[in-house]
Amino acid sequence: MAKVREAFDSKFWGQYLTARAALPYLNEASSITLTSGVYGRRPPKGASTLAAIN
């Protein structure tokens, strides 16, 4: 479970906190685009956790 938590923390929270910190600097017409890696589309065997996070 610790590995799952570590993977989630590194993949999710960094992007979340960055987007949240940017909000005061964006106007109403602005947007934020987040991208994911290939694991979100075609995960290799044994990478279901990373695929779900992506």
PQR file of N, CA, C, O and H, with PARSE charges and radii, in Angstrom:
ATOM      1  N   MET A   1       0.815  -1.195   0.000 -0.4000 1.5000
ATOM      2  CA  MET A   1       0.000   0.000   0.000 -0.0000 2.0000
ATOM      3  C   MET A   1       0.863   1.266   0.000  0.5500 1.7000
ATOM      4  O   MET A   1       0.458   2.292  -0.546 -0.5500 1.4000
ATOM      5  N   ALA A   2       2.035   1.194   0.603 -0.4000 1.5000
ATOM      6  CA  ALA A   2       2.920   2.357   0.650 -0.0000 2.0000
ATOM      7  C   ALA A   2       3.374   2.758  -0.746  0.5500 1.7000
ATOM      8  O   ALA A   2       3.506   3.946  -1.040 -0.5500 1.4000
ATOM      9  H   ALA A   2       2.363   0.361   1.047  0.4000 1.0000
ATOM     10  N   LYS A   3       3.614   1.773  -1.610 -0.4000 1.5000
ATOM     11  CA  LYS A   3       4.034   2.083  -2.980 -0.0000 2.0000
ATOM     12  C   LYS A   3       2.909   2.759  -3.762  0.5500 1.7000
ATOM     13  O   LYS A   3       3.153   3.658  -4.567 -0.5500 1.4000
ATOM     14  H   LYS A   3       3.507   0.808  -1.371  0.4000 1.0000
ATOM     15  N   VAL A   4       1.683   2.322  -3.517 -0.4000 1.5000
ATOM     16  CA  VAL A   4       0.529   2.940  -4.182 -0.0000 2.0000
ATOM     17  C   VAL A   4       0.394   4.382  -3.729  0.5500 1.7000
ATOM     18  O   VAL A   4       0.167   5.272  -4.549 -0.5500 1.4000
ATOM     19  H   VAL A   4       1.485   1.592  -2.863  0.4000 1.0000
ATOM     20  N   ARG A   5       0.532   4.621  -2.435 -0.4000 1.5000
ATOM     21  CA  ARG A   5       0.429   5.982  -1.898 -0.0000 2.0000
ATOM     22  C   ARG A   5       1.538   6.874  -2.458  0.5500 1.7000
ATOM     23  O   ARG A   5       1.291   8.026  -2.815 -0.5500 1.4000
ATOM     24  H   ARG A   5       0.716   3.899  -1.769  0.4000 1.0000
ATOM     25  N   GLU A   6       2.734   6.351  -2.532 -0.4000 1.5000
ATOM     26  CA  GLU A   6       3.865   7.108  -3.071 -0.0000 2.0000
ATOM     27  C   GLU A   6       3.635   7.463  -4.542  0.5500 1.7000
ATOM     28  O   GLU A   6       3.905   8.587  -4.966 -0.5500 1.4000
ATOM     29  H   GLU A   6       2.935   5.415  -2.242  0.4000 1.0000
ATOM     30  N   ALA A   7       3.139   6.507  -5.306 -0.4000 1.5000
ATOM     31  CA  ALA A   7       2.860   6.761  -6.722 -0.0000 2.0000
ATOM     32  C   ALA A   7       1.777   7.824  -6.872  0.5500 1.7000
ATOM     33  O   ALA A   7       1.907   8.734  -7.690 -0.5500 1.4000
ATOM     34  H   ALA A   7       2.919   5.594  -4.962  0.4000 1.0000
ATOM     35  N   PHE A   8       0.712   7.713  -6.087 -0.4000 1.5000
ATOM     36  CA  PHE A   8      -0.367   8.698  -6.142 -0.0000 2.0000
ATOM     37  C   PHE A   8       0.137  10.081  -5.755  0.5500 1.7000
ATOM     38  O   PHE A   8      -0.144  11.066  -6.438 -0.5500 1.4000
ATOM     39  H   PHE A   8       0.606   6.974  -5.422  0.4000 1.0000
ATOM     40  N   ASP A   9       0.874  10.149  -4.671 -0.4000 1.5000
ATOM     41  CA  ASP A   9       1.399  11.436  -4.206 -0.0000 2.0000
ATOM     42  C   ASP A   9       2.269  12.106  -5.262  0.5500 1.7000
ATOM     43  O   ASP A   9       2.176  13.316  -5.466 -0.5500 1.4000
ATOM     44  H   ASP A   9       1.103   9.349  -4.116  0.4000 1.0000
ATOM     45  N   SER A  10       3.104  11.336  -5.926 -0.4000 1.5000
ATOM     46  CA  SER A  10       4.006  11.944  -6.911 -0.0000 2.0000
ATOM     47  C   SER A  10       3.284  12.310  -8.204  0.5500 1.7000
ATOM     48  O   SER A  10       3.663  13.277  -8.865 -0.5500 1.4000
ATOM     49  H   SER A  10       3.179  10.353  -5.760  0.4000 1.0000
ATOM     50  N   LYS A  11       2.266  11.566  -8.573 -0.4000 1.5000
ATOM     51  CA  LYS A  11       1.566  11.827  -9.840 -0.0000 2.0000
ATOM     52  C   LYS A  11       0.434  12.838  -9.703  0.5500 1.7000
ATOM     53  O   LYS A  11       0.186  13.611 -10.628 -0.5500 1.4000
ATOM     54  H   LYS A  11       1.958  10.780  -8.036  0.4000 1.0000
ATOM     55  N   PHE A  12      -0.245  12.845  -8.580 -0.4000 1.5000
ATOM     56  CA  PHE A  12      -1.433  13.685  -8.422 -0.0000 2.0000
ATOM     57  C   PHE A  12      -1.169  15.012  -7.740  0.5500 1.7000
ATOM     58  O   PHE A  12      -1.472  16.067  -8.297 -0.5500 1.4000
ATOM     59  H   PHE A  12      -0.043  12.218  -7.828  0.4000 1.0000
ATOM     60  N   TRP A  13      -0.613  14.972  -6.550 -0.4000 1.5000
ATOM     61  CA  TRP A  13      -0.522  16.180  -5.735 -0.0000 2.0000
ATOM     62  C   TRP A  13       0.356  17.275  -6.325  0.5500 1.7000
ATOM     63  O   TRP A  13       0.052  18.456  -6.156 -0.5500 1.4000
ATOM     64  H   TRP A  13      -0.368  14.115  -6.098  0.4000 1.0000
ATOM     65  N   GLY A  14       1.420  16.919  -7.004 -0.4000 1.5000
ATOM     66  CA  GLY A  14       2.257  17.954  -7.628 -0.0000 2.0000
ATOM     67  C   GLY A  14       1.485  18.769  -8.645  0.5500 1.7000
ATOM     68  O   GLY A  14       1.564  19.997  -8.654 -0.5500 1.4000
ATOM     69  H   GLY A  14       1.667  15.960  -7.142  0.4000 1.0000
ATOM     70  N   GLN A  15       0.738  18.090  -9.503 -0.4000 1.5000
ATOM     71  CA  GLN A  15      -0.053  18.778 -10.514 -0.0000 2.0000
ATOM     72  C   GLN A  15      -1.207  19.556  -9.873  0.5500 1.7000
ATOM     73  O   GLN A  15      -1.488  20.686 -10.271 -0.5500 1.4000
ATOM     74  H   GLN A  15       0.674  17.092  -9.496  0.4000 1.0000
ATOM     75  N   TYR A  16      -1.861  18.964  -8.903 -0.4000 1.5000
ATOM     76  CA  TYR A  16      -2.973  19.620  -8.220 -0.0000 2.0000
ATOM     77  C   TYR A  16      -2.526  20.909  -7.542  0.5500 1.7000
ATOM     78  O   TYR A  16      -3.158  21.952  -7.710 -0.5500 1.4000
ATOM     79  H   TYR A  16      -1.632  18.046  -8.580  0.4000 1.0000
ATOM     80  N   LEU A  17      -1.456  20.842  -6.790 -0.4000 1.5000
ATOM     81  CA  LEU A  17      -0.975  22.028  -6.071 -0.0000 2.0000
ATOM     82  C   LEU A  17      -0.472  23.107  -7.029  0.5500 1.7000
ATOM     83  O   LEU A  17      -0.655  24.297  -6.773 -0.5500 1.4000
ATOM     84  H   LEU A  17      -0.943  19.994  -6.654  0.4000 1.0000
ATOM     85  N   THR A  18       0.154  22.703  -8.119 -0.4000 1.5000
ATOM     86  CA  THR A  18       0.616  23.678  -9.119 -0.0000 2.0000
ATOM     87  C   THR A  18      -0.560  24.385  -9.769  0.5500 1.7000
ATOM     88  O   THR A  18      -0.547  25.607  -9.914 -0.5500 1.4000
ATOM     89  H   THR A  18       0.303  21.737  -8.327  0.4000 1.0000
ATOM     90  N   ALA A  19      -1.570  23.633 -10.161 -0.4000 1.5000
ATOM     91  CA  ALA A  19      -2.754  24.242 -10.787 -0.0000 2.0000
ATOM     92  C   ALA A  19      -3.458  25.159  -9.801  0.5500 1.7000
ATOM     93  O   ALA A  19      -3.892  26.252 -10.165 -0.5500 1.4000
ATOM     94  H   ALA A  19      -1.581  22.640 -10.044  0.4000 1.0000
ATOM     95  N   ARG A  20      -3.569  24.729  -8.580 -0.4000 1.5000
ATOM     96  CA  ARG A  20      -4.242  25.560  -7.564 -0.0000 2.0000
ATOM     97  C   ARG A  20      -3.473  26.862  -7.315  0.5500 1.7000
ATOM     98  O   ARG A  20      -4.084  27.918  -7.149 -0.5500 1.4000
ATOM     99  H   ARG A  20      -3.216  23.841  -8.284  0.4000 1.0000
ATOM    100  N   ALA A  21      -2.148  26.791  -7.287 -0.4000 1.5000
ATOM    101  CA  ALA A  21      -1.332  27.988  -7.070 -0.0000 2.0000
ATOM    102  C   ALA A  21      -1.422  28.944  -8.249  0.5500 1.7000
ATOM    103  O   ALA A  21      -1.250  30.151  -8.074 -0.5500 1.4000
ATOM    104  H   ALA A  21      -1.652  25.933  -7.422  0.4000 1.0000
ATOM    105  N   ALA A  22      -1.686  28.434  -9.440 -0.4000 1.5000
ATOM    106  CA  ALA A  22      -1.777  29.279 -10.636 -0.0000 2.0000
ATOM    107  C   ALA A  22      -3.103  30.025 -10.734  0.5500 1.7000
ATOM    108  O   ALA A  22      -3.175  31.046 -11.419 -0.5500 1.4000
ATOM    109  H   ALA A  22      -1.826  27.454  -9.582  0.4000 1.0000
ATOM    110  N   LEU A  23      -4.135  29.553 -10.082 -0.4000 1.5000
ATOM    111  CA  LEU A  23      -5.476  30.130 -10.229 -0.0000 2.0000
ATOM    112  C   LEU A  23      -5.548  31.651 -10.031  0.5500 1.7000
ATOM    113  O   LEU A  23      -6.236  32.322 -10.800 -0.5500 1.4000
ATOM    114  H   LEU A  23      -4.076  28.724  -9.526  0.4000 1.0000
ATOM    115  N   PRO A  24      -4.871  32.213  -9.037 -0.5600 1.5000
ATOM    116  CA  PRO A  24      -4.960  33.672  -8.861  0.2800 2.0000
ATOM    117  C   PRO A  24      -4.379  34.475 -10.041  0.5500 1.7000
ATOM    118  O   PRO A  24      -4.675  35.660 -10.191 -0.5500 1.4000
ATOM    119  N   TYR A  25      -3.570  33.836 -10.859 -0.4000 1.5000
ATOM    120  CA  TYR A  25      -2.911  34.525 -11.968 -0.0000 2.0000
ATOM    121  C   TYR A  25      -3.643  34.354 -13.298  0.5500 1.7000
ATOM    122  O   TYR A  25      -3.221  34.910 -14.312 -0.5500 1.4000
ATOM    123  H   TYR A  25      -3.330  32.873 -10.737  0.4000 1.0000
ATOM    124  N   LEU A  26      -4.719  33.599 -13.300 -0.4000 1.5000
ATOM    125  CA  LEU A  26      -5.455  33.326 -14.533 -0.0000 2.0000
ATOM    126  C   LEU A  26      -6.704  34.191 -14.607  0.5500 1.7000
ATOM    127  O   LEU A  26      -7.327  34.498 -13.591 -0.5500 1.4000
ATOM    128  H   LEU A  26      -5.062  33.148 -12.476  0.4000 1.0000
ATOM    129  N   ASN A  27      -7.055  34.576 -15.820 -0.4000 1.5000
ATOM    130  CA  ASN A  27      -8.304  35.308 -15.981 -0.0000 2.0000
ATOM    131  C   ASN A  27      -9.422  34.331 -16.344  0.5500 1.7000
ATOM    132  O   ASN A  27      -9.188  33.126 -16.437 -0.5500 1.4000
ATOM    133  H   ASN A  27      -6.548  34.327 -16.646  0.4000 1.0000
ATOM    134  N   GLU A  28     -10.627  34.845 -16.548 -0.4000 1.5000
ATOM    135  CA  GLU A  28     -11.781  33.981 -16.801 -0.0000 2.0000
ATOM    136  C   GLU A  28     -11.670  33.191 -18.107  0.5500 1.7000
ATOM    137  O   GLU A  28     -12.309  32.148 -18.249 -0.5500 1.4000
ATOM    138  H   GLU A  28     -10.816  35.824 -16.473  0.4000 1.0000
ATOM    139  N   ALA A  29     -10.875  33.669 -19.052 -0.4000 1.5000
ATOM    140  CA  ALA A  29     -10.725  32.981 -20.332 -0.0000 2.0000
ATOM    141  C   ALA A  29      -9.577  31.964 -20.320  0.5500 1.7000
ATOM    142  O   ALA A  29      -9.357  31.264 -21.308 -0.5500 1.4000
ATOM    143  H   ALA A  29     -10.357  34.516 -18.936  0.4000 1.0000
ATOM    144  N   SER A  30      -8.854  31.886 -19.212 -0.4000 1.5000
ATOM    145  CA  SER A  30      -7.707  30.989 -19.124 -0.0000 2.0000
ATOM    146  C   SER A  30      -8.136  29.548 -18.880  0.5500 1.7000
ATOM    147  O   SER A  30      -9.265  29.271 -18.475 -0.5500 1.4000
ATOM    148  H   SER A  30      -9.033  32.455 -18.409  0.4000 1.0000
ATOM    149  N   SER A  31      -7.218  28.657 -19.134 -0.4000 1.5000
ATOM    150  CA  SER A  31      -7.458  27.248 -18.834 -0.0000 2.0000
ATOM    151  C   SER A  31      -6.137  26.588 -18.455  0.5500 1.7000
ATOM    152  O   SER A  31      -5.059  27.120 -18.722 -0.5500 1.4000
ATOM    153  H   SER A  31      -6.301  28.882 -19.463  0.4000 1.0000
ATOM    154  N   ILE A  32      -6.241  25.440 -17.839 -0.4000 1.5000
ATOM    155  CA  ILE A  32      -5.083  24.645 -17.469 -0.0000 2.0000
ATOM    156  C   ILE A  32      -5.263  23.283 -18.120  0.5500 1.7000
ATOM    157  O   ILE A  32      -6.318  22.662 -17.993 -0.5500 1.4000
ATOM    158  H   ILE A  32      -7.116  25.007 -17.622  0.4000 1.0000
ATOM    159  N   THR A  33      -4.239  22.826 -18.811 -0.4000 1.5000
ATOM    160  CA  THR A  33      -4.287  21.516 -19.465 -0.0000 2.0000
ATOM    161  C   THR A  33      -3.284  20.596 -18.788  0.5500 1.7000
ATOM    162  O   THR A  33      -2.097  20.909 -18.700 -0.5500 1.4000
ATOM    163  H   THR A  33      -3.382  23.331 -18.914  0.4000 1.0000
ATOM    164  N   LEU A  34      -3.764  19.476 -18.318 -0.4000 1.5000
ATOM    165  CA  LEU A  34      -2.896  18.469 -17.718 -0.0000 2.0000
ATOM    166  C   LEU A  34      -2.798  17.295 -18.677  0.5500 1.7000
ATOM    167  O   LEU A  34      -3.780  16.922 -19.320 -0.5500 1.4000
ATOM    168  H   LEU A  34      -4.728  19.221 -18.389  0.4000 1.0000
ATOM    169  N   THR A  35      -1.626  16.724 -18.769 -0.4000 1.5000
ATOM    170  CA  THR A  35      -1.422  15.590 -19.663 -0.0000 2.0000
ATOM    171  C   THR A  35      -0.990  14.375 -18.843  0.5500 1.7000
ATOM    172  O   THR A  35      -0.535  14.502 -17.706 -0.5500 1.4000
ATOM    173  H   THR A  35      -0.828  17.027 -18.247  0.4000 1.0000
ATOM    174  N   SER A  36      -1.140  13.223 -19.435 -0.4000 1.5000
ATOM    175  CA  SER A  36      -0.696  12.005 -18.760 -0.0000 2.0000
ATOM    176  C   SER A  36       0.265  11.260 -19.666  0.5500 1.7000
ATOM    177  O   SER A  36       0.389  11.563 -20.852 -0.5500 1.4000
ATOM    178  H   SER A  36      -1.509  13.120 -20.359  0.4000 1.0000
ATOM    179  N   GLY A  37       0.926  10.303 -19.098 -0.4000 1.5000
ATOM    180  CA  GLY A  37       1.856   9.495 -19.873 -0.0000 2.0000
ATOM    181  C   GLY A  37       1.149   8.360 -20.589  0.5500 1.7000
ATOM    182  O   GLY A  37      -0.074   8.234 -20.535 -0.5500 1.4000
ATOM    183  H   GLY A  37       0.825  10.057 -18.134  0.4000 1.0000
ATOM    184  N   VAL A  38       1.919   7.563 -21.240 -0.4000 1.5000
ATOM    185  CA  VAL A  38       1.390   6.456 -22.034 -0.0000 2.0000
ATOM    186  C   VAL A  38       0.726   5.401 -21.146  0.5500 1.7000
ATOM    187  O   VAL A  38      -0.118   4.646 -21.632 -0.5500 1.4000
ATOM    188  H   VAL A  38       2.912   7.666 -21.284  0.4000 1.0000
ATOM    189  N   TYR A  39       1.077   5.329 -19.878 -0.4000 1.5000
ATOM    190  CA  TYR A  39       0.462   4.335 -18.990 -0.0000 2.0000
ATOM    191  C   TYR A  39      -1.035   4.544 -18.854  0.5500 1.7000
ATOM    192  O   TYR A  39      -1.775   3.588 -18.618 -0.5500 1.4000
ATOM    193  H   TYR A  39       1.761   5.942 -19.484  0.4000 1.0000
ATOM    194  N   GLY A  40      -1.488   5.768 -18.997 -0.4000 1.5000
ATOM    195  CA  GLY A  40      -2.920   6.038 -18.927 -0.0000 2.0000
ATOM    196  C   GLY A  40      -3.666   5.497 -20.123  0.5500 1.7000
ATOM    197  O   GLY A  40      -4.878   5.290 -20.054 -0.5500 1.4000
ATOM    198  H   GLY A  40      -0.887   6.544 -19.188  0.4000 1.0000
ATOM    199  N   ARG A  41      -2.979   5.270 -21.197 -0.4000 1.5000
ATOM    200  CA  ARG A  41      -3.592   4.801 -22.441 -0.0000 2.0000
ATOM    201  C   ARG A  41      -3.329   3.321 -22.706  0.5500 1.7000
ATOM    202  O   ARG A  41      -4.230   2.580 -23.098 -0.5500 1.4000
ATOM    203  H   ARG A  41      -1.995   5.438 -21.252  0.4000 1.0000
ATOM    204  N   ARG A  42      -2.091   2.906 -22.489 -0.4000 1.5000
ATOM    205  CA  ARG A  42      -1.701   1.523 -22.780 -0.0000 2.0000
ATOM    206  C   ARG A  42      -0.702   1.054 -21.721  0.5500 1.7000
ATOM    207  O   ARG A  42       0.504   1.038 -21.968 -0.5500 1.4000
ATOM    208  H   ARG A  42      -1.359   3.508 -22.171  0.4000 1.0000
ATOM    209  N   PRO A  43      -1.195   0.680 -20.562 -0.5600 1.5000
ATOM    210  CA  PRO A  43      -0.279   0.281 -19.485  0.2800 2.0000
ATOM    211  C   PRO A  43       0.353  -1.080 -19.732  0.5500 1.7000
ATOM    212  O   PRO A  43      -0.297  -1.983 -20.260 -0.5500 1.4000
ATOM    213  N   PRO A  44       1.602  -1.230 -19.356 -0.5600 1.5000
ATOM    214  CA  PRO A  44       2.226  -2.551 -19.451  0.2800 2.0000
ATOM    215  C   PRO A  44       1.713  -3.456 -18.320  0.5500 1.7000
ATOM    216  O   PRO A  44       1.103  -2.971 -17.367 -0.5500 1.4000
ATOM    217  N   LYS A  45       1.951  -4.718 -18.424 -0.4000 1.5000
ATOM    218  CA  LYS A  45       1.542  -5.674 -17.404 -0.0000 2.0000
ATOM    219  C   LYS A  45       2.127  -5.270 -16.050  0.5500 1.7000
ATOM    220  O   LYS A  45       3.313  -4.960 -15.942 -0.5500 1.4000
ATOM    221  H   LYS A  45       2.446  -5.111 -19.199  0.4000 1.0000
ATOM    222  N   GLY A  46       1.290  -5.278 -15.034 -0.4000 1.5000
ATOM    223  CA  GLY A  46       1.743  -4.946 -13.681 -0.0000 2.0000
ATOM    224  C   GLY A  46       1.734  -3.474 -13.361  0.5500 1.7000
ATOM    225  O   GLY A  46       2.202  -3.082 -12.292 -0.5500 1.4000
ATOM    226  H   GLY A  46       0.326  -5.529 -15.121  0.4000 1.0000
ATOM    227  N   ALA A  47       1.222  -2.645 -14.240 -0.4000 1.5000
ATOM    228  CA  ALA A  47       1.230  -1.187 -14.004 -0.0000 2.0000
ATOM    229  C   ALA A  47      -0.175  -0.623 -13.857  0.5500 1.7000
ATOM    230  O   ALA A  47      -0.425   0.524 -14.229 -0.5500 1.4000
ATOM    231  H   ALA A  47       0.841  -2.963 -15.108  0.4000 1.0000
ATOM    232  N   SER A  48      -1.087  -1.413 -13.323 -0.4000 1.5000
ATOM    233  CA  SER A  48      -2.473  -0.943 -13.207 -0.0000 2.0000
ATOM    234  C   SER A  48      -2.612   0.257 -12.279  0.5500 1.7000
ATOM    235  O   SER A  48      -3.452   1.125 -12.515 -0.5500 1.4000
ATOM    236  H   SER A  48      -0.883  -2.345 -13.021  0.4000 1.0000
ATOM    237  N   THR A  49      -1.795   0.316 -11.221 -0.4000 1.5000
ATOM    238  CA  THR A  49      -1.859   1.467 -10.319 -0.0000 2.0000
ATOM    239  C   THR A  49      -1.459   2.743 -11.027  0.5500 1.7000
ATOM    240  O   THR A  49      -2.156   3.752 -10.920 -0.5500 1.4000
ATOM    241  H   THR A  49      -1.112  -0.389 -11.030  0.4000 1.0000
ATOM    242  N   LEU A  50      -0.353   2.718 -11.746 -0.4000 1.5000
ATOM    243  CA  LEU A  50       0.072   3.902 -12.476 -0.0000 2.0000
ATOM    244  C   LEU A  50      -0.928   4.273 -13.574  0.5500 1.7000
ATOM    245  O   LEU A  50      -1.157   5.455 -13.828 -0.5500 1.4000
ATOM    246  H   LEU A  50       0.213   1.898 -11.832  0.4000 1.0000
ATOM    247  N   ALA A  51      -1.514   3.290 -14.212 -0.4000 1.5000
ATOM    248  CA  ALA A  51      -2.512   3.559 -15.241 -0.0000 2.0000
ATOM    249  C   ALA A  51      -3.719   4.260 -14.646  0.5500 1.7000
ATOM    250  O   ALA A  51      -4.243   5.202 -15.240 -0.5500 1.4000
ATOM    251  H   ALA A  51      -1.328   2.329 -14.006  0.4000 1.0000
ATOM    252  N   ALA A  52      -4.164   3.814 -13.486 -0.4000 1.5000
ATOM    253  CA  ALA A  52      -5.316   4.439 -12.824 -0.0000 2.0000
ATOM    254  C   ALA A  52      -5.009   5.876 -12.405  0.5500 1.7000
ATOM    255  O   ALA A  52      -5.872   6.747 -12.516 -0.5500 1.4000
ATOM    256  H   ALA A  52      -3.738   3.049 -13.003  0.4000 1.0000
ATOM    257  N   ILE A  53      -3.817   6.129 -11.934 -0.4000 1.5000
ATOM    258  CA  ILE A  53      -3.433   7.476 -11.520 -0.0000 2.0000
ATOM    259  C   ILE A  53      -3.337   8.403 -12.728  0.5500 1.7000
ATOM    260  O   ILE A  53      -3.733   9.566 -12.649 -0.5500 1.4000
ATOM    261  H   ILE A  53      -3.116   5.421 -11.843  0.4000 1.0000
ATOM    262  N   ASN A  54      -2.821   7.904 -13.828 -0.4000 1.5000
ATOM    263  CA  ASN A  54      -2.705   8.716 -15.040 -0.0000 2.0000
ATOM    264  C   ASN A  54      -4.063   8.987 -15.624  0.5500 1.7000
ATOM    265  O   ASN A  54      -4.171   9.657 -16.651 -0.5500 1.4000
ATOM    266  H   ASN A  54      -2.500   6.959 -13.892  0.4000 1.0000
TER
END
